[in-house]
Amino acid sequence: MTWKTFVRNAAIGSVAIGAVGLAGCSRPSYLLAGADPADPSVPVAVAGYRSTVAPYTTLRPTAPRSWREQNEQVAPAPKSGH
């Protein structure tokens, strides 16, 4: 790399870094849609309450039952013809 190429690349890089740095200091170029979120007088939707444990059912152990009775409750229905 020659000295001339190095100086040119350094100048281009410096301009690019400066442009990015200045862009960070500028105001946003987009407009906010709707009301200002920091304005306390703006009406908002009511926050509802939903319990996170409402569908809970206890999983505590129950009294022991016969293994045959337990299997019959969970076994698939018998196929017809067999």
Secondary structure, DSSP 8 states (H G I E B T S, - for coil): --HHHHHHHHHHHHHHHHHHHHHHHS--SS---SS-TT-TTS---------SSTT-----------HHHHHHHHS----TT-
